Amino acid sequence: MKTSTSGFTLVELMVIIAMATILFTMAIPSFTSMVRNTRLATQANEFVSDLNLARSEAIKRGERVRVCKSADGTTCTGDGAWTQGWIVEVEGSGELLRARGILREGLALTGNQKVANSVIYRPDGSTANNGSITLCAKDRGVDVIIAMGGRVRTENTSCP
C-alpha cells in the first residue's frame, strides 16, 4: 500500500528560508538607498517649487518677493542655516505666502555667499542675487542653481 504525502520536508523548508534570507540581505541596502534618494529629490523639488512660487508672485504682484531662511516659520533670519526651514514672503509688507519647516534628518541645505540668507525676486522675475544652494544627503546631492534672469535649474552633485 502506497501513501502519498504533501507539503515540505524540513530540509526543503530550511533551504527556502536560507534563500529568502540571502535575498533580503541583498535588497535592504538598495531599499535604504532608494528611500534616501527619494527624500533628496522630494526636498529639492519642494525648494524649487517655492523659488518658482516667489518668482511668479513677484511678477503677478509687481512687488519684490523673497525666499529666506527662517527659524520660526514666520520671519526671516540671518542666523543659522537653510536646514532650519524657510519662508516665501512679499518684501515690505511681510505677507507670508508659504512656510517650510526643518529638513528631514540626514539632509543639509547650504547656500553660497550670494544666497547665504535669501533669494530676492524683482517684479520683472529676475533675481537681485543669483547663486546656488546645495542640498546634501550623505555623499549625493542636488545643486539648485538660480540664474540672474530668475530661472531655476537643478544638477546632481557629490557632497563631502
CYANA upper distance limits for C-alpha pairs under 8 A (distance plus 0.5 A):
  8 PHE  CA     12 GLU  CA      6.41
  8 PHE  CA     13 LEU  CA      6.65
  9 THR  CA     13 LEU  CA      6.76
 10 LEU  CA     14 MET  CA      6.72
 11 VAL  CA     15 VAL  CA      6.79
 12 GLU  CA     16 ILE  CA      6.82
 13 LEU  CA     17 ILE  CA      6.75
 14 MET  CA     18 ALA  CA      6.61
 15 VAL  CA     19 MET  CA      6.70
 16 ILE  CA     20 ALA  CA      6.64
 17 ILE  CA     21 THR  CA      6.64
 18 ALA  CA     22 ILE  CA      6.84
 19 MET  CA     23 LEU  CA      6.81
 20 ALA  CA     24 PHE  CA      6.66
 21 THR  CA     25 THR  CA      6.57
 22 ILE  CA     26 MET  CA      6.89
 23 LEU  CA     27 ALA  CA      6.65
 24 PHE  CA     28 ILE  CA      6.52
 25 THR  CA     29 PRO  CA      8.12
 26 MET  CA     30 SER  CA      7.85
 27 ALA  CA     31 PHE  CA      6.66
 28 ILE  CA     32 THR  CA      6.66
 29 PRO  CA     33 SER  CA      6.73
 30 SER  CA     34 MET  CA      6.63
 31 PHE  CA     35 VAL  CA      6.70
 32 THR  CA     36 ARG  CA      6.78
 33 SER  CA     37 ASN  CA      6.65
 34 MET  CA     38 THR  CA      6.59
 35 VAL  CA     39 ARG  CA      6.70
 36 ARG  CA     40 LEU  CA      6.72
 36 ARG  CA    137 ALA  CA      7.68
 37 ASN  CA     41 ALA  CA      6.68
 37 ASN  CA    137 ALA  CA      8.46
 38 THR  CA     42 THR  CA      6.54
 39 ARG  CA     43 GLN  CA      6.60
 40 LEU  CA     44 ALA  CA      6.65
 40 LEU  CA    107 LEU  CA      7.87
 40 LEU  CA    135 LEU  CA      7.96
 40 LEU  CA    136 CYS  CA      7.95
 40 LEU  CA    137 ALA  CA      7.06
 40 LEU  CA    141 GLY  CA      7.92
 40 LEU  CA    142 VAL  CA      8.28
 41 ALA  CA     45 ASN  CA      6.57
 41 ALA  CA    142 VAL  CA      8.50
 42 THR  CA     46 GLU  CA      6.74
 43 GLN  CA     47 PHE  CA      6.84
 43 GLN  CA    103 LEU  CA      8.33
 44 ALA  CA     48 VAL  CA      6.69
 44 ALA  CA    135 LEU  CA      7.39
 44 ALA  CA    142 VAL  CA      7.51
 44 ALA  CA    144 VAL  CA      8.05
 45 ASN  CA     49 SER  CA      6.43
 46 GLU  CA     50 ASP  CA      6.77
 47 PHE  CA     51 LEU  CA      6.83
 48 VAL  CA     52 ASN  CA      6.67
 48 VAL  CA    144 VAL  CA      7.76
 48 VAL  CA    152 VAL  CA      7.44
 48 VAL  CA    153 ARG  CA      8.46
 49 SER  CA     53 LEU  CA      6.60
 50 ASP  CA     54 ALA  CA      6.69
 50 ASP  CA     67 VAL  CA      8.04
 50 ASP  CA     88 VAL  CA      7.47
 50 ASP  CA     98 ARG  CA      8.16
 51 LEU  CA     55 ARG  CA      6.79
 51 LEU  CA     67 VAL  CA      7.26
 51 LEU  CA    152 VAL  CA      8.05
 52 ASN  CA     56 SER  CA      6.63
 52 ASN  CA    152 VAL  CA      8.01
 53 LEU  CA     57 GLU  CA      6.51
 54 ALA  CA     58 ALA  CA      6.60
 54 ALA  CA     65 VAL  CA      6.14
 54 ALA  CA     66 ARG  CA      6.85
 54 ALA  CA     67 VAL  CA      7.31
 54 ALA  CA     88 VAL  CA      6.87
 54 ALA  CA     89 GLU  CA      8.24
 54 ALA  CA    121 TYR  CA      7.25
 55 ARG  CA     59 ILE  CA      6.91
 55 ARG  CA     65 VAL  CA      7.66
 55 ARG  CA    121 TYR  CA      6.18
 55 ARG  CA    122 ARG  CA      8.27
 55 ARG  CA    125 GLY  CA      5.83
 55 ARG  CA    126 SER  CA      8.21
 55 ARG  CA    150 GLY  CA      7.43
 56 SER  CA     60 LYS  CA      6.54
 56 SER  CA    125 GLY  CA      7.53
 57 GLU  CA     61 ARG  CA      6.29
 57 GLU  CA     62 GLY  CA      8.46
 57 GLU  CA     65 VAL  CA      7.50
 58 ALA  CA     62 GLY  CA      6.04
 58 ALA  CA     63 GLU  CA      5.64
 58 ALA  CA     64 ARG  CA      5.91
 58 ALA  CA     65 VAL  CA      5.80
 58 ALA  CA     90 VAL  CA      8.37
 58 ALA  CA    121 TYR  CA      6.72
 58 ALA  CA    122 ARG  CA      6.58
 58 ALA  CA    123 PRO  CA      5.27
 58 ALA  CA    124 ASP  CA      7.75
 58 ALA  CA    125 GLY  CA      6.81
 59 ILE  CA     63 GLU  CA      7.67
 59 ILE  CA    122 ARG  CA      8.01
 59 ILE  CA    123 PRO  CA      5.27
 59 ILE  CA    124 ASP  CA      6.07
 59 ILE  CA    125 GLY  CA      6.06
 60 LYS  CA    123 PRO  CA      8.26
 61 ARG  CA    123 PRO  CA      7.78
 62 GLY  CA    122 ARG  CA      8.39
 62 GLY  CA    123 PRO  CA      4.98
 62 GLY  CA    124 ASP  CA      7.93
 63 GLU  CA     90 VAL  CA      7.66
 63 GLU  CA     91 GLU  CA      7.95
 63 GLU  CA    122 ARG  CA      7.07
 63 GLU  CA    123 PRO  CA      5.46
 64 ARG  CA     90 VAL  CA      6.73
 64 ARG  CA     91 GLU  CA      6.00
 64 ARG  CA    120 ILE  CA      7.26
 64 ARG  CA    121 TYR  CA      6.01
 64 ARG  CA    122 ARG  CA      5.17
 64 ARG  CA    123 PRO  CA      6.13
 65 VAL  CA     88 VAL  CA      7.65
 65 VAL  CA     89 GLU  CA      6.24
 65 VAL  CA     90 VAL  CA      4.91
 65 VAL  CA     91 GLU  CA      5.75
 65 VAL  CA    120 ILE  CA      6.36
 65 VAL  CA    121 TYR  CA      5.75
 65 VAL  CA    122 ARG  CA      7.32
 66 ARG  CA     88 VAL  CA      6.24
 66 ARG  CA     89 GLU  CA      6.08
 66 ARG  CA     90 VAL  CA      6.91
 66 ARG  CA     91 GLU  CA      6.82
 66 ARG  CA    118 SER  CA      7.09
 66 ARG  CA    119 VAL  CA      6.01
 66 ARG  CA    120 ILE  CA      4.71
 66 ARG  CA    121 TYR  CA      6.42
 67 VAL  CA     86 TRP  CA      7.28
 67 VAL  CA     87 ILE  CA      6.14
 67 VAL  CA     88 VAL  CA      4.98
 67 VAL  CA     89 GLU  CA      7.07
 67 VAL  CA    118 SER  CA      5.96
 67 VAL  CA    119 VAL  CA      5.68
 67 VAL  CA    120 ILE  CA      6.95
 68 CYS  CA     76 CYS  CA      6.16
 68 CYS  CA     77 THR  CA      7.88
 68 CYS  CA     86 TRP  CA      5.89
 68 CYS  CA     87 ILE  CA      6.13
 68 CYS  CA     88 VAL  CA      7.18
 68 CYS  CA    117 ASN  CA      6.29
 68 CYS  CA    118 SER  CA      4.53
 68 CYS  CA    119 VAL  CA      6.86
 69 LYS  CA     76 CYS  CA      6.26
 69 LYS  CA     77 THR  CA      6.48
 69 LYS  CA     78 GLY  CA      7.91
 69 LYS  CA     81 ALA  CA      7.39
 69 LYS  CA     82 TRP  CA      5.64
 69 LYS  CA     84 GLN  CA      7.68
 69 LYS  CA     85 GLY  CA      6.28
 69 LYS  CA     86 TRP  CA      4.56
 69 LYS  CA     87 ILE  CA      6.91
 69 LYS  CA    117 ASN  CA      6.42
 69 LYS  CA    118 SER  CA      6.94
 70 SER  CA     74 THR  CA      7.52
 70 SER  CA     75 THR  CA      6.44
 70 SER  CA     76 CYS  CA      5.29
 70 SER  CA     77 THR  CA      5.82
 70 SER  CA     82 TRP  CA      8.04
 70 SER  CA     84 GLN  CA      7.14
 70 SER  CA     85 GLY  CA      5.94
 70 SER  CA     86 TRP  CA      5.14
 70 SER  CA     87 ILE  CA      6.72
 71 ALA  CA     75 THR  CA      8.24
 71 ALA  CA     76 CYS  CA      8.15
 71 ALA  CA     77 THR  CA      7.41
 71 ALA  CA     80 GLY  CA      8.28
 71 ALA  CA     84 GLN  CA      6.10
 71 ALA  CA     85 GLY  CA      6.70
 71 ALA  CA     86 TRP  CA      7.95
 73 GLY  CA     85 GLY  CA      7.58
 73 GLY  CA     86 TRP  CA      7.14
 73 GLY  CA     87 ILE  CA      6.72
 73 GLY  CA     99 ALA  CA      6.01
 73 GLY  CA    100 ARG  CA      7.23
 73 GLY  CA    101 GLY  CA      7.15
 74 THR  CA     87 ILE  CA      7.52
 74 THR  CA     96 LEU  CA      7.64
 74 THR  CA     99 ALA  CA      7.74
 75 THR  CA     87 ILE  CA      8.00
 76 CYS  CA     86 TRP  CA      8.19
 76 CYS  CA     87 ILE  CA      7.72
 77 THR  CA    117 ASN  CA      7.84
 78 GLY  CA    117 ASN  CA      6.24
 80 GLY  CA     84 GLN  CA      7.62
 81 ALA  CA    109 LEU  CA      7.76
 81 ALA  CA    110 THR  CA      7.04
 81 ALA  CA    117 ASN  CA      8.42
 82 TRP  CA     86 TRP  CA      7.03
 82 TRP  CA    108 ALA  CA      8.43
 82 TRP  CA    109 LEU  CA      5.90
 82 TRP  CA    110 THR  CA      6.40
 82 TRP  CA    111 GLY  CA      7.94
 82 TRP  CA    117 ASN  CA      8.13
 83 THR  CA    102 ILE  CA      6.40
 83 THR  CA    103 LEU  CA      5.99
 83 THR  CA    107 LEU  CA      8.16
 83 THR  CA    108 ALA  CA      6.14
 83 THR  CA    109 LEU  CA      5.55
 83 THR  CA    110 THR  CA      7.77
 84 GLN  CA    101 GLY  CA      7.14
 84 GLN  CA    102 ILE  CA      4.94
 84 GLN  CA    103 LEU  CA      7.05
 85 GLY  CA     99 ALA  CA      8.21
 85 GLY  CA    100 ARG  CA      5.85
 85 GLY  CA    101 GLY  CA      4.97
 85 GLY  CA    102 ILE  CA      5.04
 85 GLY  CA    103 LEU  CA      7.06
 86 TRP  CA     99 ALA  CA      6.53
 86 TRP  CA    100 ARG  CA      5.85
 86 TRP  CA    101 GLY  CA      7.27
 87 ILE  CA     96 LEU  CA      7.74
 87 ILE  CA     97 LEU  CA      8.03
 87 ILE  CA     98 ARG  CA      6.11
 87 ILE  CA     99 ALA  CA      4.76
 87 ILE  CA    100 ARG  CA      6.60
 88 VAL  CA     96 LEU  CA      6.66
 88 VAL  CA     97 LEU  CA      5.84
 88 VAL  CA     98 ARG  CA      5.58
 88 VAL  CA     99 ALA  CA      6.87
 89 GLU  CA     94 GLY  CA      6.31
 89 GLU  CA     95 GLU  CA      5.92
 89 GLU  CA     96 LEU  CA      4.99
 89 GLU  CA     97 LEU  CA      5.87
 89 GLU  CA     98 ARG  CA      7.67
 90 VAL  CA     94 GLY  CA      5.90
 90 VAL  CA     95 GLU  CA      5.70
 90 VAL  CA     96 LEU  CA      7.18
 90 VAL  CA     97 LEU  CA      7.89
 91 GLU  CA     95 GLU  CA      8.10
103 LEU  CA    107 LEU  CA      6.85
103 LEU  CA    108 ALA  CA      7.86
106 GLY  CA    137 ALA  CA      6.39
106 GLY  CA    138 LYS  CA      7.68
107 LEU  CA    135 LEU  CA      7.36
107 LEU  CA    136 CYS  CA      6.05
107 LEU  CA    137 ALA  CA      5.34
107 LEU  CA    138 LYS  CA      8.18
108 ALA  CA    134 THR  CA      8.43
108 ALA  CA    135 LEU  CA      6.09
108 ALA  CA    136 CYS  CA      5.63
108 ALA  CA    137 ALA  CA      7.21
109 LEU  CA    133 ILE  CA      7.30
109 LEU  CA    134 THR  CA      6.09
109 LEU  CA    135 LEU  CA      4.92
109 LEU  CA    136 CYS  CA      6.95
110 THR  CA    116 ALA  CA      7.87
110 THR  CA    133 ILE  CA      6.02
110 THR  CA    134 THR  CA      5.88
110 THR  CA    135 LEU  CA      7.17
111 GLY  CA    115 VAL  CA      5.91
111 GLY  CA    116 ALA  CA      5.28
111 GLY  CA    117 ASN  CA      8.10
111 GLY  CA    131 GLY  CA      8.22
111 GLY  CA    132 SER  CA      6.48
111 GLY  CA    133 ILE  CA      4.54
111 GLY  CA    134 THR  CA      6.73
112 ASN  CA    116 ALA  CA      6.03
112 ASN  CA    131 GLY  CA      6.98
112 ASN  CA    132 SER  CA      6.43
112 ASN  CA    133 ILE  CA      6.73
113 GLN  CA    131 GLY  CA      8.37
114 LYS  CA    129 ASN  CA      6.47
114 LYS  CA    130 ASN  CA      7.00
114 LYS  CA    131 GLY  CA      6.17
115 VAL  CA    119 VAL  CA      6.34
115 VAL  CA    129 ASN  CA      7.01
115 VAL  CA    130 ASN  CA      7.41
115 VAL  CA    131 GLY  CA      6.36
115 VAL  CA    132 SER  CA      7.48
115 VAL  CA    133 ILE  CA      7.80
119 VAL  CA    127 THR  CA      7.60
119 VAL  CA    128 ALA  CA      7.87
119 VAL  CA    129 ASN  CA      6.70
119 VAL  CA    130 ASN  CA      7.94
120 ILE  CA    127 THR  CA      6.09
120 ILE  CA    128 ALA  CA      5.99
120 ILE  CA    129 ASN  CA      7.02
121 TYR  CA    125 GLY  CA      6.28
121 TYR  CA    126 SER  CA      6.19
121 TYR  CA    127 THR  CA      5.00
121 TYR  CA    128 ALA  CA      6.72
121 TYR  CA    150 GLY  CA      7.55
122 ARG  CA    126 SER  CA      6.00
122 ARG  CA    127 THR  CA      6.40
122 ARG  CA    128 ALA  CA      7.24
125 GLY  CA    149 GLY  CA      7.33
125 GLY  CA    150 GLY  CA      6.16
126 SER  CA    148 MET  CA      6.24
126 SER  CA    149 GLY  CA      4.79
126 SER  CA    150 GLY  CA      4.76
126 SER  CA    151 ARG  CA      8.35
127 THR  CA    147 ALA  CA      7.85
127 THR  CA    148 MET  CA      5.73
127 THR  CA    149 GLY  CA      6.73
127 THR  CA    150 GLY  CA      5.61
128 ALA  CA    148 MET  CA      7.76
129 ASN  CA    148 MET  CA      7.48
130 ASN  CA    145 ILE  CA      8.44
130 ASN  CA    146 ILE  CA      5.77
130 ASN  CA    147 ALA  CA      5.80
130 ASN  CA    148 MET  CA      5.68
130 ASN  CA    150 GLY  CA      8.28
131 GLY  CA    145 ILE  CA      6.55
131 GLY  CA    146 ILE  CA      5.88
131 GLY  CA    147 ALA  CA      7.33
132 SER  CA    143 ASP  CA      6.87
132 SER  CA    144 VAL  CA      5.96
132 SER  CA    145 ILE  CA      4.85
132 SER  CA    146 ILE  CA      6.40
133 ILE  CA    143 ASP  CA      6.29
133 ILE  CA    144 VAL  CA      5.66
133 ILE  CA    145 ILE  CA      7.08
134 THR  CA    141 GLY  CA      7.33
134 THR  CA    142 VAL  CA      6.25
134 THR  CA    143 ASP  CA      4.92
134 THR  CA    144 VAL  CA      6.58
135 LEU  CA    141 GLY  CA      5.94
135 LEU  CA    142 VAL  CA      5.72
135 LEU  CA    143 ASP  CA      6.85
135 LEU  CA    144 VAL  CA      8.21
136 CYS  CA    140 ARG  CA      6.51
136 CYS  CA    141 GLY  CA      4.69
136 CYS  CA    142 VAL  CA      7.07
136 CYS  CA    158 SER  CA      8.46
136 CYS  CA    159 CYS  CA      6.51
137 ALA  CA    141 GLY  CA      6.40
137 ALA  CA    159 CYS  CA      8.09
138 LYS  CA    159 CYS  CA      7.29
138 LYS  CA    160 PRO  CA      8.11
139 ASP  CA    158 SER  CA      6.17
139 ASP  CA    159 CYS  CA      5.23
139 ASP  CA    160 PRO  CA      6.57
140 ARG  CA    156 ASN  CA      8.13
140 ARG  CA    157 THR  CA      6.81
140 ARG  CA    158 SER  CA      5.27
140 ARG  CA    159 CYS  CA      5.99
141 GLY  CA    156 ASN  CA      6.40
141 GLY  CA    157 THR  CA      5.47
141 GLY  CA    158 SER  CA      5.88
141 GLY  CA    159 CYS  CA      6.24
142 VAL  CA    154 THR  CA      6.92
142 VAL  CA    155 GLU  CA      6.09
142 VAL  CA    156 ASN  CA      5.05
142 VAL  CA    157 THR  CA      5.94
142 VAL  CA    158 SER  CA      8.37
143 ASP  CA    154 THR  CA      5.94
143 ASP  CA    155 GLU  CA      5.63
143 ASP  CA    156 ASN  CA      6.73
143 ASP  CA    157 THR  CA      6.91
144 VAL  CA    152 VAL  CA      7.32
144 VAL  CA    153 ARG  CA      6.39
144 VAL  CA    154 THR  CA      5.11
144 VAL  CA    155 GLU  CA      7.27
145 ILE  CA    152 VAL  CA      6.16
145 ILE  CA    153 ARG  CA      5.84
145 ILE  CA    154 THR  CA      6.45
145 ILE  CA    155 GLU  CA      8.27
146 ILE  CA    150 GLY  CA      6.70
146 ILE  CA    151 ARG  CA      6.46
146 ILE  CA    152 VAL  CA      5.21
146 ILE  CA    153 ARG  CA      7.28
147 ALA  CA    151 ARG  CA      5.97
147 ALA  CA    152 VAL  CA      6.95
